[in-house]
């Protein structure tokens, strides 16, 4: 977000990549919820399954952005 506001340097394709990654994480999250509910797991495990794709992408984004890519 800081790059989109001009407060940080970012690559030209970063805004598109940011939105594309969020869309992919949302899709993975929905799929994980459907799998978990289909198996009949407890609600807390369904929520964990839903959040896992976001955590994975957040960690990857942090590493990528901290390395300046």
Predicted model as a PDB file, atoms N, CA, C, CB and O in Angstrom, pLDDT in the B-factor column:
MODEL        1                                                                  
ATOM      1  N   UNK A   1       0.818  -1.189   0.000  1.00 58.00           N  
ATOM      2  CA  UNK A   1       0.000   0.000   0.000  1.00 58.00           C  
ATOM      3  C   UNK A   1       0.864   1.256   0.000  1.00 58.00           C  
ATOM      4  CB  UNK A   1      -0.932  -0.004   1.198  1.00 58.00           C  
ATOM      5  O   UNK A   1       0.524   2.245  -0.649  1.00 58.00           O  
ATOM      6  N   UNK A   2       1.981   1.221   0.726  1.00 60.00           N  
ATOM      7  CA  UNK A   2       2.852   2.393   0.762  1.00 60.00           C  
ATOM      8  C   UNK A   2       3.373   2.713  -0.634  1.00 60.00           C  
ATOM      9  CB  UNK A   2       4.025   2.166   1.730  1.00 60.00           C  
ATOM     10  O   UNK A   2       3.522   3.883  -0.988  1.00 60.00           O  
ATOM     11  N   UNK A   3       3.648   1.691  -1.421  1.00 61.00           N  
ATOM     12  CA  UNK A   3       4.110   1.901  -2.787  1.00 61.00           C  
ATOM     13  C   UNK A   3       3.034   2.516  -3.657  1.00 61.00           C  
ATOM     14  CB  UNK A   3       4.570   0.597  -3.389  1.00 61.00           C  
ATOM     15  O   UNK A   3       3.329   3.361  -4.502  1.00 61.00           O  
ATOM     16  N   UNK A   4       1.800   2.110  -3.467  1.00 55.00           N  
ATOM     17  CA  UNK A   4       0.702   2.661  -4.256  1.00 55.00           C  
ATOM     18  C   UNK A   4       0.453   4.130  -3.911  1.00 55.00           C  
ATOM     19  CB  UNK A   4      -0.574   1.845  -4.030  1.00 55.00           C  
ATOM     20  O   UNK A   4      -0.056   4.892  -4.734  1.00 55.00           O  
ATOM     21  N   UNK A   5       0.822   4.522  -2.674  1.00 56.00           N  
ATOM     22  CA  UNK A   5       0.638   5.907  -2.253  1.00 56.00           C  
ATOM     23  C   UNK A   5       1.876   6.759  -2.545  1.00 56.00           C  
ATOM     24  CB  UNK A   5       0.310   5.961  -0.766  1.00 56.00           C  
ATOM     25  O   UNK A   5       1.895   7.951  -2.237  1.00 56.00           O  
ATOM     26  N   UNK A   6       2.909   6.151  -3.139  1.00 60.00           N  
ATOM     27  CA  UNK A   6       4.121   6.890  -3.460  1.00 60.00           C  
ATOM     28  C   UNK A   6       5.077   7.056  -2.298  1.00 60.00           C  
ATOM     29  CB  UNK A   6       3.762   8.220  -3.976  1.00 60.00           C  
ATOM     30  O   UNK A   6       6.026   7.835  -2.382  1.00 60.00           O  
ATOM     31  N   UNK A   7       4.843   6.339  -1.221  1.00 59.00           N  
ATOM     32  CA  UNK A   7       5.693   6.454  -0.042  1.00 59.00           C  
ATOM     33  C   UNK A   7       6.866   5.467  -0.062  1.00 59.00           C  
ATOM     34  CB  UNK A   7       4.865   6.236   1.207  1.00 59.00           C  
ATOM     35  O   UNK A   7       7.784   5.573   0.750  1.00 59.00           O  
ATOM     36  N   UNK A   8       6.831   4.518  -0.983  1.00 67.00           N  
ATOM     37  CA  UNK A   8       7.893   3.521  -1.089  1.00 67.00           C  
ATOM     38  C   UNK A   8       8.081   3.174  -2.561  1.00 67.00           C  
ATOM     39  CB  UNK A   8       7.561   2.243  -0.249  1.00 67.00           C  
ATOM     40  O   UNK A   8       7.153   3.276  -3.363  1.00 67.00           O  
ATOM     41  N   UNK A   9       9.286   2.766  -2.894  1.00 68.00           N  
ATOM     42  CA  UNK A   9       9.588   2.366  -4.266  1.00 68.00           C  
ATOM     43  C   UNK A   9       9.055   0.962  -4.488  1.00 68.00           C  
ATOM     44  CB  UNK A   9      11.119   2.432  -4.554  1.00 68.00           C  
ATOM     45  O   UNK A   9       9.219   0.084  -3.641  1.00 68.00           O  
ATOM     46  N   UNK A  10       8.417   0.756  -5.629  1.00 70.00           N  
ATOM     47  CA  UNK A  10       7.912  -0.577  -5.962  1.00 70.00           C  
ATOM     48  C   UNK A  10       8.047  -0.809  -7.455  1.00 70.00           C  
ATOM     49  CB  UNK A  10       6.439  -0.742  -5.516  1.00 70.00           C  
ATOM     50  O   UNK A  10       8.146   0.137  -8.236  1.00 70.00           O  
ATOM     51  N   UNK A  11       8.049  -2.063  -7.841  1.00 78.00           N  
ATOM     52  CA  UNK A  11       8.124  -2.388  -9.263  1.00 78.00           C  
ATOM     53  C   UNK A  11       6.813  -1.993  -9.934  1.00 78.00           C  
ATOM     54  CB  UNK A  11       8.421  -3.901  -9.478  1.00 78.00           C  
ATOM     55  O   UNK A  11       5.776  -1.936  -9.273  1.00 78.00           O  
ATOM     56  N   UNK A  12       6.845  -1.719 -11.237  1.00 79.00           N  
ATOM     57  CA  UNK A  12       5.634  -1.283 -11.937  1.00 79.00           C  
ATOM     58  C   UNK A  12       4.482  -2.291 -11.875  1.00 79.00           C  
ATOM     59  CB  UNK A  12       5.964  -1.004 -13.372  1.00 79.00           C  
ATOM     60  O   UNK A  12       3.319  -1.887 -11.876  1.00 79.00           O  
ATOM     61  N   UNK A  13       4.774  -3.568 -11.821  1.00 82.00           N  
ATOM     62  CA  UNK A  13       3.728  -4.580 -11.809  1.00 82.00           C  
ATOM     63  C   UNK A  13       3.219  -4.946 -10.429  1.00 82.00           C  
ATOM     64  CB  UNK A  13       4.220  -5.796 -12.472  1.00 82.00           C  
ATOM     65  O   UNK A  13       2.344  -5.802 -10.302  1.00 82.00           O  
ATOM     66  N   UNK A  14       3.750  -4.314  -9.392  1.00 79.00           N  
ATOM     67  CA  UNK A  14       3.393  -4.697  -8.023  1.00 79.00           C  
ATOM     68  C   UNK A  14       1.910  -4.514  -7.699  1.00 79.00           C  
ATOM     69  CB  UNK A  14       4.210  -3.898  -7.052  1.00 79.00           C  
ATOM     70  O   UNK A  14       1.335  -5.405  -7.075  1.00 79.00           O  
ATOM     71  N   UNK A  15       1.253  -3.411  -8.084  1.00 78.00           N  
ATOM     72  CA  UNK A  15      -0.179  -3.298  -7.760  1.00 78.00           C  
ATOM     73  C   UNK A  15      -1.015  -4.432  -8.366  1.00 78.00           C  
ATOM     74  CB  UNK A  15      -0.714  -1.957  -8.250  1.00 78.00           C  
ATOM     75  O   UNK A  15      -1.901  -4.972  -7.702  1.00 78.00           O  
ATOM     76  N   UNK A  16      -0.737  -4.790  -9.617  1.00 84.00           N  
ATOM     77  CA  UNK A  16      -1.470  -5.903 -10.229  1.00 84.00           C  
ATOM     78  C   UNK A  16      -1.182  -7.198  -9.494  1.00 84.00           C  
ATOM     79  CB  UNK A  16      -1.105  -6.048 -11.714  1.00 84.00           C  
ATOM     80  O   UNK A  16      -2.094  -7.977  -9.218  1.00 84.00           O  
ATOM     81  N   UNK A  17       0.078  -7.427  -9.178  1.00 83.00           N  
ATOM     82  CA  UNK A  17       0.459  -8.657  -8.484  1.00 83.00           C  
ATOM     83  C   UNK A  17      -0.229  -8.747  -7.124  1.00 83.00           C  
ATOM     84  CB  UNK A  17       1.985  -8.728  -8.312  1.00 83.00           C  
ATOM     85  O   UNK A  17      -0.676  -9.821  -6.719  1.00 83.00           O  
ATOM     86  N   UNK A  18      -0.312  -7.619  -6.422  1.00 82.00           N  
ATOM     87  CA  UNK A  18      -0.941  -7.592  -5.113  1.00 82.00           C  
ATOM     88  C   UNK A  18      -2.405  -8.033  -5.208  1.00 82.00           C  
ATOM     89  CB  UNK A  18      -0.841  -6.186  -4.502  1.00 82.00           C  
ATOM     90  O   UNK A  18      -2.860  -8.857  -4.415  1.00 82.00           O  
ATOM     91  N   UNK A  19      -3.133  -7.488  -6.169  1.00 84.00           N  
ATOM     92  CA  UNK A  19      -4.538  -7.866  -6.310  1.00 84.00           C  
ATOM     93  C   UNK A  19      -4.697  -9.295  -6.810  1.00 84.00           C  
ATOM     94  CB  UNK A  19      -5.243  -6.911  -7.254  1.00 84.00           C  
ATOM     95  O   UNK A  19      -5.600 -10.005  -6.368  1.00 84.00           O  
ATOM     96  N   UNK A  20      -3.843  -9.721  -7.715  1.00 88.00           N  
ATOM     97  CA  UNK A  20      -3.922 -11.092  -8.227  1.00 88.00           C  
ATOM     98  C   UNK A  20      -3.659 -12.104  -7.117  1.00 88.00           C  
ATOM     99  CB  UNK A  20      -2.919 -11.295  -9.375  1.00 88.00           C  
ATOM    100  O   UNK A  20      -4.319 -13.142  -7.050  1.00 88.00           O  
ATOM    101  N   UNK A  21      -2.689 -11.801  -6.239  1.00 86.00           N  
ATOM    102  CA  UNK A  21      -2.391 -12.708  -5.133  1.00 86.00           C  
ATOM    103  C   UNK A  21      -3.549 -12.784  -4.146  1.00 86.00           C  
ATOM    104  CB  UNK A  21      -1.123 -12.265  -4.414  1.00 86.00           C  
ATOM    105  O   UNK A  21      -3.844 -13.852  -3.609  1.00 86.00           O  
ATOM    106  N   UNK A  22      -4.204 -11.652  -3.907  1.00 87.00           N  
ATOM    107  CA  UNK A  22      -5.356 -11.667  -2.999  1.00 87.00           C  
ATOM    108  C   UNK A  22      -6.496 -12.500  -3.585  1.00 87.00           C  
ATOM    109  CB  UNK A  22      -5.840 -10.228  -2.717  1.00 87.00           C  
ATOM    110  O   UNK A  22      -7.161 -13.244  -2.864  1.00 87.00           O  
ATOM    111  N   UNK A  23      -6.713 -12.373  -4.868  1.00 90.00           N  
ATOM    112  CA  UNK A  23      -7.765 -13.143  -5.524  1.00 90.00           C  
ATOM    113  C   UNK A  23      -7.457 -14.641  -5.446  1.00 90.00           C  
ATOM    114  CB  UNK A  23      -7.921 -12.701  -6.997  1.00 90.00           C  
ATOM    115  O   UNK A  23      -8.347 -15.446  -5.171  1.00 90.00           O  
ATOM    116  N   UNK A  24      -6.215 -15.006  -5.683  1.00 91.00           N  
ATOM    117  CA  UNK A  24      -5.820 -16.416  -5.610  1.00 91.00           C  
ATOM    118  C   UNK A  24      -5.960 -16.947  -4.181  1.00 91.00           C  
ATOM    119  CB  UNK A  24      -4.368 -16.594  -6.103  1.00 91.00           C  
ATOM    120  O   UNK A  24      -6.414 -18.073  -3.980  1.00 91.00           O  
ATOM    121  N   UNK A  25      -5.572 -16.138  -3.190  1.00 91.00           N  
ATOM    122  CA  UNK A  25      -5.698 -16.565  -1.788  1.00 91.00           C  
ATOM    123  C   UNK A  25      -7.162 -16.753  -1.416  1.00 91.00           C  
ATOM    124  CB  UNK A  25      -5.039 -15.538  -0.842  1.00 91.00           C  
ATOM    125  O   UNK A  25      -7.501 -17.693  -0.698  1.00 91.00           O  
ATOM    126  N   UNK A  26      -8.029 -15.876  -1.894  1.00 93.00           N  
ATOM    127  CA  UNK A  26      -9.460 -16.010  -1.604  1.00 93.00           C  
ATOM    128  C   UNK A  26     -10.013 -17.298  -2.212  1.00 93.00           C  
ATOM    129  CB  UNK A  26     -10.239 -14.790  -2.142  1.00 93.00           C  
ATOM    130  O   UNK A  26     -10.825 -17.985  -1.592  1.00 93.00           O  
ATOM    131  N   UNK A  27      -9.574 -17.618  -3.416  1.00 95.00           N  
ATOM    132  CA  UNK A  27     -10.022 -18.845  -4.069  1.00 95.00           C  
ATOM    133  C   UNK A  27      -9.532 -20.075  -3.302  1.00 95.00           C  
ATOM    134  CB  UNK A  27      -9.526 -18.891  -5.526  1.00 95.00           C  
ATOM    135  O   UNK A  27     -10.294 -21.014  -3.073  1.00 95.00           O  
ATOM    136  N   UNK A  28      -8.264 -20.063  -2.910  1.00 94.00           N  
ATOM    137  CA  UNK A  28      -7.711 -21.180  -2.130  1.00 94.00           C  
ATOM    138  C   UNK A  28      -8.438 -21.306  -0.798  1.00 94.00           C  
ATOM    139  CB  UNK A  28      -6.195 -20.986  -1.894  1.00 94.00           C  
ATOM    140  O   UNK A  28      -8.709 -22.413  -0.333  1.00 94.00           O  
ATOM    141  N   UNK A  29      -8.749 -20.174  -0.190  1.00 95.00           N  
ATOM    142  CA  UNK A  29      -9.440 -20.181   1.090  1.00 95.00           C  
ATOM    143  C   UNK A  29     -10.834 -20.807   0.961  1.00 95.00           C  
ATOM    144  CB  UNK A  29      -9.545 -18.756   1.640  1.00 95.00           C  
ATOM    145  O   UNK A  29     -11.226 -21.632   1.786  1.00 95.00           O  
ATOM    146  N   UNK A  30     -11.564 -20.418  -0.055  1.00 96.00           N  
ATOM    147  CA  UNK A  30     -12.899 -20.976  -0.277  1.00 96.00           C  
ATOM    148  C   UNK A  30     -12.825 -22.485  -0.502  1.00 96.00           C  
ATOM    149  CB  UNK A  30     -13.574 -20.292  -1.478  1.00 96.00           C  
ATOM    150  O   UNK A  30     -13.634 -23.241   0.036  1.00 96.00           O  
ATOM    151  N   UNK A  31     -11.855 -22.914  -1.297  1.00 96.00           N  
ATOM    152  CA  UNK A  31     -11.684 -24.345  -1.550  1.00 96.00           C  
ATOM    153  C   UNK A  31     -11.367 -25.089  -0.255  1.00 96.00           C  
ATOM    154  CB  UNK A  31     -10.568 -24.580  -2.586  1.00 96.00           C  
ATOM    155  O   UNK A  31     -11.897 -26.174  -0.015  1.00 96.00           O  
ATOM    156  N   UNK A  32     -10.498 -24.504   0.585  1.00 95.00           N  
ATOM    157  CA  UNK A  32     -10.141 -25.140   1.859  1.00 95.00           C  
ATOM    158  C   UNK A  32     -11.356 -25.252   2.780  1.00 95.00           C  
ATOM    159  CB  UNK A  32      -9.024 -24.348   2.559  1.00 95.00           C  
ATOM    160  O   UNK A  32     -11.528 -26.256   3.471  1.00 95.00           O  
ATOM    161  N   UNK A  33     -12.197 -24.216   2.784  1.00 96.00           N  
ATOM    162  CA  UNK A  33     -13.420 -24.253   3.607  1.00 96.00           C  
ATOM    163  C   UNK A  33     -14.352 -25.346   3.118  1.00 96.00           C  
ATOM    164  CB  UNK A  33     -14.146 -22.886   3.580  1.00 96.00           C  
ATOM    165  O   UNK A  33     -14.912 -26.098   3.916  1.00 96.00           O  
ATOM    166  N   UNK A  34     -14.516 -25.432   1.812  1.00 96.00           N  
ATOM    167  CA  UNK A  34     -15.401 -26.462   1.259  1.00 96.00           C  
ATOM    168  C   UNK A  34     -14.889 -27.858   1.589  1.00 96.00           C  
ATOM    169  CB  UNK A  34     -15.532 -26.297  -0.261  1.00 96.00           C  
ATOM    170  O   UNK A  34     -15.674 -28.745   1.923  1.00 96.00           O  
ATOM    171  N   UNK A  35     -13.579 -28.057   1.497  1.00 96.00           N  
ATOM    172  CA  UNK A  35     -13.018 -29.368   1.844  1.00 96.00           C  
ATOM    173  C   UNK A  35     -13.239 -29.685   3.317  1.00 96.00           C  
ATOM    174  CB  UNK A  35     -11.519 -29.416   1.516  1.00 96.00           C  
ATOM    175  O   UNK A  35     -13.659 -30.788   3.667  1.00 96.00           O  
ATOM    176  N   UNK A  36     -12.955 -28.717   4.175  1.00 96.00           N  
ATOM    177  CA  UNK A  36     -13.064 -28.944   5.616  1.00 96.00           C  
ATOM    178  C   UNK A  36     -14.513 -29.209   6.025  1.00 96.00           C  
ATOM    179  CB  UNK A  36     -12.511 -27.739   6.390  1.00 96.00           C  
ATOM    180  O   UNK A  36     -14.783 -30.121   6.806  1.00 96.00           O  
ATOM    181  N   UNK A  37     -15.431 -28.424   5.506  1.00 96.00           N  
ATOM    182  CA  UNK A  37     -16.835 -28.651   5.869  1.00 96.00           C  
ATOM    183  C   UNK A  37     -17.340 -29.965   5.287  1.00 96.00           C  
ATOM    184  CB  UNK A  37     -17.714 -27.485   5.381  1.00 96.00           C  
ATOM    185  O   UNK A  37     -18.184 -30.627   5.891  1.00 96.00           O  
ATOM    186  N   UNK A  38     -16.842 -30.340   4.144  1.00 96.00           N  
ATOM    187  CA  UNK A  38     -17.218 -31.619   3.548  1.00 96.00           C  
ATOM    188  C   UNK A  38     -16.762 -32.804   4.377  1.00 96.00           C  
ATOM    189  CB  UNK A  38     -16.648 -31.729   2.163  1.00 96.00           C  
ATOM    190  O   UNK A  38     -17.394 -33.860   4.370  1.00 96.00           O  
ATOM    191  N   UNK A  39     -15.655 -32.621   5.096  1.00 96.00           N  
ATOM    192  CA  UNK A  39     -15.158 -33.680   5.982  1.00 96.00           C  
ATOM    193  C   UNK A  39     -15.834 -33.638   7.344  1.00 96.00           C  
ATOM    194  CB  UNK A  39     -13.648 -33.561   6.154  1.00 96.00           C  
ATOM    195  O   UNK A  39     -15.668 -34.552   8.153  1.00 96.00           O  
ATOM    196  N   UNK A  40     -16.600 -32.573   7.601  1.00 96.00           N  
ATOM    197  CA  UNK A  40     -17.317 -32.473   8.868  1.00 96.00           C  
ATOM    198  C   UNK A  40     -16.454 -32.088  10.048  1.00 96.00           C  
ATOM    199  CB  UNK A  40     -17.977 -33.754   9.161  1.00 96.00           C  
ATOM    200  O   UNK A  40     -16.752 -32.481  11.176  1.00 96.00           O  
ATOM    201  N   UNK A  41     -15.398 -31.336   9.826  1.00 95.00           N  
ATOM    202  CA  UNK A  41     -14.524 -30.953  10.939  1.00 95.00           C  
ATOM    203  C   UNK A  41     -15.161 -29.837  11.752  1.00 95.00           C  
ATOM    204  CB  UNK A  41     -13.140 -30.512  10.421  1.00 95.00           C  
ATOM    205  O   UNK A  41     -16.113 -29.193  11.312  1.00 95.00           O  
ATOM    206  N   UNK A  42     -14.625 -29.621  12.938  1.00 97.00           N  
ATOM    207  CA  UNK A  42     -15.134 -28.591  13.850  1.00 97.00           C  
ATOM    208  C   UNK A  42     -14.949 -27.193  13.249  1.00 97.00           C  
ATOM    209  CB  UNK A  42     -14.420 -28.681  15.219  1.00 97.00           C  
ATOM    210  O   UNK A  42     -14.081 -26.973  12.404  1.00 97.00           O  
ATOM    211  N   UNK A  43     -15.777 -26.267  13.703  1.00 96.00           N  
ATOM    212  CA  UNK A  43     -15.779 -24.905  13.162  1.00 96.00           C  
ATOM    213  C   UNK A  43     -14.424 -24.220  13.297  1.00 96.00           C  
ATOM    214  CB  UNK A  43     -16.836 -24.075  13.858  1.00 96.00           C  
ATOM    215  O   UNK A  43     -14.007 -23.502  12.388  1.00 96.00           O  
ATOM    216  N   UNK A  44     -13.731 -24.427  14.414  1.00 96.00           N  
ATOM    217  CA  UNK A  44     -12.434 -23.777  14.586  1.00 96.00           C  
ATOM    218  C   UNK A  44     -11.416 -24.278  13.565  1.00 96.00           C  
ATOM    219  CB  UNK A  44     -11.911 -24.010  16.001  1.00 96.00           C  
ATOM    220  O   UNK A  44     -10.543 -23.521  13.141  1.00 96.00           O  
ATOM    221  N   UNK A  45     -11.519 -25.528  13.172  1.00 96.00           N  
ATOM    222  CA  UNK A  45     -10.602 -26.057  12.157  1.00 96.00           C  
ATOM    223  C   UNK A  45     -10.982 -25.563  10.766  1.00 96.00           C  
ATOM    224  CB  UNK A  45     -10.596 -27.592  12.185  1.00 96.00           C  
ATOM    225  O   UNK A  45     -10.116 -25.427   9.902  1.00 96.00           O  
ATOM    226  N   UNK A  46     -12.259 -25.296  10.542  1.00 96.00           N  
ATOM    227  CA  UNK A  46     -12.693 -24.718   9.269  1.00 96.00           C  
ATOM    228  C   UNK A  46     -12.108 -23.312   9.141  1.00 96.00           C  
ATOM    229  CB  UNK A  46     -14.256 -24.684   9.168  1.00 96.00           C  
ATOM    230  O   UNK A  46     -11.608 -22.940   8.079  1.00 96.00           O  
ATOM    231  N   UNK A  47     -12.169 -22.542  10.208  1.00 96.00           N  
ATOM    232  CA  UNK A  47     -11.613 -21.185  10.195  1.00 96.00           C  
ATOM    233  C   UNK A  47     -10.106 -21.234   9.974  1.00 96.00           C  
ATOM    234  CB  UNK A  47     -11.937 -20.447  11.514  1.00 96.00           C  
ATOM    235  O   UNK A  47      -9.566 -20.438   9.206  1.00 96.00           O  
ATOM    236  N   UNK A  48      -9.432 -22.151  10.633  1.00 96.00           N  
ATOM    237  CA  UNK A  48      -7.980 -22.292  10.433  1.00 96.00           C  
ATOM    238  C   UNK A  48      -7.664 -22.629   8.983  1.00 96.00           C  
ATOM    239  CB  UNK A  48      -7.407 -23.379  11.363  1.00 96.00           C  
ATOM    240  O   UNK A  48      -6.721 -22.084   8.409  1.00 96.00           O  
ATOM    241  N   UNK A  49      -8.435 -23.512   8.398  1.00 95.00           N  
ATOM    242  CA  UNK A  49      -8.227 -23.875   6.995  1.00 95.00           C  
ATOM    243  C   UNK A  49      -8.458 -22.683   6.087  1.00 95.00           C  
ATOM    244  CB  UNK A  49      -9.150 -25.026   6.592  1.00 95.00           C  
ATOM    245  O   UNK A  49      -7.758 -22.511   5.089  1.00 95.00           O  
ATOM    246  N   UNK A  50      -9.444 -21.854   6.431  1.00 95.00           N  
ATOM    247  CA  UNK A  50      -9.743 -20.671   5.620  1.00 95.00           C  
ATOM    248  C   UNK A  50      -8.627 -19.640   5.692  1.00 95.00           C  
ATOM    249  CB  UNK A  50     -11.055 -20.041   6.069  1.00 95.00           C  
ATOM    250  O   UNK A  50      -8.349 -18.963   4.702  1.00 95.00           O  
ATOM    251  N   UNK A  51      -7.991 -19.513   6.832  1.00 94.00           N  
ATOM    252  CA  UNK A  51      -6.956 -18.496   7.007  1.00 94.00           C  
ATOM    253  C   UNK A  51      -5.580 -18.933   6.515  1.00 94.00           C  
ATOM    254  CB  UNK A  51      -6.864 -18.119   8.453  1.00 94.00           C  
ATOM    255  O   UNK A  51      -4.733 -18.088   6.224  1.00 94.00           O  
ATOM    256  N   UNK A  52      -5.350 -20.221   6.419  1.00 94.00           N  
ATOM    257  CA  UNK A  52      -4.034 -20.738   6.038  1.00 94.00           C  
ATOM    258  C   UNK A  52      -3.508 -20.160   4.717  1.00 94.00           C  
ATOM    259  CB  UNK A  52      -4.099 -22.239   5.933  1.00 94.00           C  
ATOM    260  O   UNK A  52      -2.342 -19.765   4.674  1.00 94.00           O  
ATOM    261  N   UNK A  53      -4.303 -20.088   3.635  1.00 92.00           N  
ATOM    262  CA  UNK A  53      -3.775 -19.523   2.385  1.00 92.00           C  
ATOM    263  C   UNK A  53      -3.322 -18.067   2.527  1.00 92.00           C  
ATOM    264  CB  UNK A  53      -4.827 -19.616   1.300  1.00 92.00           C  
ATOM    265  O   UNK A  53      -2.347 -17.657   1.898  1.00 92.00           O  
ATOM    266  N   UNK A  54      -4.021 -17.294   3.345  1.00 90.00           N  
ATOM    267  CA  UNK A  54      -3.626 -15.901   3.539  1.00 90.00           C  
ATOM    268  C   UNK A  54      -2.302 -15.806   4.288  1.00 90.00           C  
ATOM    269  CB  UNK A  54      -4.714 -15.140   4.297  1.00 90.00           C  
ATOM    270  O   UNK A  54      -1.446 -14.991   3.943  1.00 90.00           O  
ATOM    271  N   UNK A  55      -2.135 -16.635   5.307  1.00 90.00           N  
ATOM    272  CA  UNK A  55      -0.880 -16.640   6.054  1.00 90.00           C  
ATOM    273  C   UNK A  55       0.299 -17.032   5.183  1.00 90.00           C  
ATOM    274  CB  UNK A  55      -0.978 -17.582   7.231  1.00 90.00           C  
ATOM    275  O   UNK A  55       1.376 -16.441   5.265  1.00 90.00           O  
ATOM    276  N   UNK A  56       0.078 -18.045   4.342  1.00 90.00           N  
ATOM    277  CA  UNK A  56       1.145 -18.499   3.449  1.00 90.00           C  
ATOM    278  C   UNK A  56       1.570 -17.378   2.502  1.00 90.00           C  
ATOM    279  CB  UNK A  56       0.688 -19.730   2.644  1.00 90.00           C  
ATOM    280  O   UNK A  56       2.763 -17.140   2.310  1.00 90.00           O  
ATOM    281  N   UNK A  57       0.605 -16.702   1.920  1.00 87.00           N  
ATOM    282  CA  UNK A  57       0.910 -15.625   0.968  1.00 87.00           C  
ATOM    283  C   UNK A  57       1.476 -14.393   1.668  1.00 87.00           C  
ATOM    284  CB  UNK A  57      -0.346 -15.241   0.183  1.00 87.00           C  
ATOM    285  O   UNK A  57       2.327 -13.700   1.111  1.00 87.00           O  
ATOM    286  N   UNK A  58       1.015 -14.120   2.869  1.00 86.00           N  
ATOM    287  CA  UNK A  58       1.540 -12.976   3.617  1.00 86.00           C  
ATOM    288  C   UNK A  58       3.018 -13.167   3.921  1.00 86.00           C  
ATOM    289  CB  UNK A  58       0.754 -12.773   4.920  1.00 86.00           C  
ATOM    290  O   UNK A  58       3.812 -12.239   3.768  1.00 86.00           O  
ATOM    291  N   UNK A  59       3.389 -14.368   4.352  1.00 87.00           N  
ATOM    292  CA  UNK A  59       4.803 -14.647   4.628  1.00 87.00           C  
ATOM    293  C   UNK A  59       5.640 -14.542   3.355  1.00 87.00           C  
ATOM    294  CB  UNK A  59       4.964 -16.046   5.251  1.00 87.00           C  
ATOM    295  O   UNK A  59       6.735 -13.982   3.370  1.00 87.00           O  
ATOM    296  N   UNK A  60       5.119 -15.084   2.256  1.00 85.00           N  
ATOM    297  CA  UNK A  60       5.854 -15.018   0.988  1.00 85.00           C  
ATOM    298  C   UNK A  60       6.009 -13.572   0.529  1.00 85.00           C  
ATOM    299  CB  UNK A  60       5.137 -15.845  -0.096  1.00 85.00           C  
ATOM    300  O   UNK A  60       7.077 -13.187   0.054  1.00 85.00           O  
ATOM    301  N   UNK A  61       4.956 -12.769   0.666  1.00 82.00           N  
ATOM    302  CA  UNK A  61       5.029 -11.360   0.270  1.00 82.00           C  
ATOM    303  C   UNK A  61       6.043 -10.602   1.119  1.00 82.00           C  
ATOM    304  CB  UNK A  61       3.649 -10.698   0.387  1.00 82.00           C  
ATOM    305  O   UNK A  61       6.813  -9.796   0.598  1.00 82.00           O  
ATOM    306  N   UNK A  62       6.045 -10.855   2.405  1.00 82.00           N  
ATOM    307  CA  UNK A  62       6.994 -10.179   3.293  1.00 82.00           C  
ATOM    308  C   UNK A  62       8.426 -10.479   2.887  1.00 82.00           C  
ATOM    309  CB  UNK A  62       6.762 -10.599   4.747  1.00 82.00           C  
ATOM    310  O   UNK A  62       9.262  -9.577   2.815  1.00 82.00           O  
ATOM    311  N   UNK A  63       8.708 -11.753   2.623  1.00 85.00           N  
ATOM    312  CA  UNK A  63      10.069 -12.118   2.199  1.00 85.00           C  
ATOM    313  C   UNK A  63      10.419 -11.442   0.878  1.00 85.00           C  
ATOM    314  CB  UNK A  63      10.205 -13.652   2.062  1.00 85.00           C  
ATOM    315  O   UNK A  63      11.516 -10.905   0.724  1.00 85.00           O  
ATOM    316  N   UNK A  64       9.496 -11.467  -0.069  1.00 80.00           N  
ATOM    317  CA  UNK A  64       9.763 -10.893  -1.396  1.00 80.00           C  
ATOM    318  C   UNK A  64       9.969  -9.396  -1.293  1.00 80.00           C  
ATOM    319  CB  UNK A  64       8.613 -11.201  -2.369  1.00 80.00           C  
ATOM    320  O   UNK A  64      10.918  -8.871  -1.876  1.00 80.00           O  
ATOM    321  N   UNK A  65       9.112  -8.690  -0.571  1.00 77.00           N  
ATOM    322  CA  UNK A  65       9.205  -7.238  -0.495  1.00 77.00           C  
ATOM    323  C   UNK A  65      10.403  -6.787   0.331  1.00 77.00           C  
ATOM    324  CB  UNK A  65       7.933  -6.665   0.090  1.00 77.00           C  
ATOM    325  O   UNK A  65      11.002  -5.753   0.036  1.00 77.00           O  
ATOM    326  N   UNK A  66      10.755  -7.542   1.351  1.00 81.00           N  
ATOM    327  CA  UNK A  66      11.932  -7.186   2.144  1.00 81.00           C  
ATOM    328  C   UNK A  66      13.222  -7.371   1.352  1.00 81.00           C  
ATOM    329  CB  UNK A  66      11.982  -8.023   3.416  1.00 81.00           C  
ATOM    330  O   UNK A  66      14.214  -6.687   1.602  1.00 81.00           O  
ATOM    331  N   UNK A  67      13.204  -8.284   0.414  1.00 78.00           N  
ATOM    332  CA  UNK A  67      14.379  -8.501  -0.432  1.00 78.00           C  
ATOM    333  C   UNK A  67      14.420  -7.567  -1.622  1.00 78.00           C  
ATOM    334  CB  UNK A  67      14.414  -9.923  -0.914  1.00 78.00           C  
ATOM    335  O   UNK A  67      15.357  -7.621  -2.420  1.00 78.00           O  
ATOM    336  N   UNK A  68      13.415  -6.708  -1.756  1.00 66.00           N  
ATOM    337  CA  UNK A  68      13.407  -5.711  -2.818  1.00 66.00           C  
ATOM    338  C   UNK A  68      13.027  -6.210  -4.189  1.00 66.00           C  
ATOM    339  CB  UNK A  68      14.714  -5.104  -2.904  1.00 66.00           C  
ATOM    340  O   UNK A  68      13.432  -5.622  -5.191  1.00 66.00           O  
ATOM    341  N   UNK A  69      12.254  -7.285  -4.262  1.00 57.00           N  
ATOM    342  CA  UNK A  69      11.853  -7.827  -5.561  1.00 57.00           C  
ATOM    343  C   UNK A  69      10.453  -7.439  -5.892  1.00 57.00           C  
ATOM    344  CB  UNK A  69      11.984  -9.327  -5.588  1.00 57.00           C  
ATOM    345  O   UNK A  69       9.945  -7.807  -6.951  1.00 57.00           O  
TER     346      UNK A  69                                                      
ENDMDL                                                                          
END                                                                             
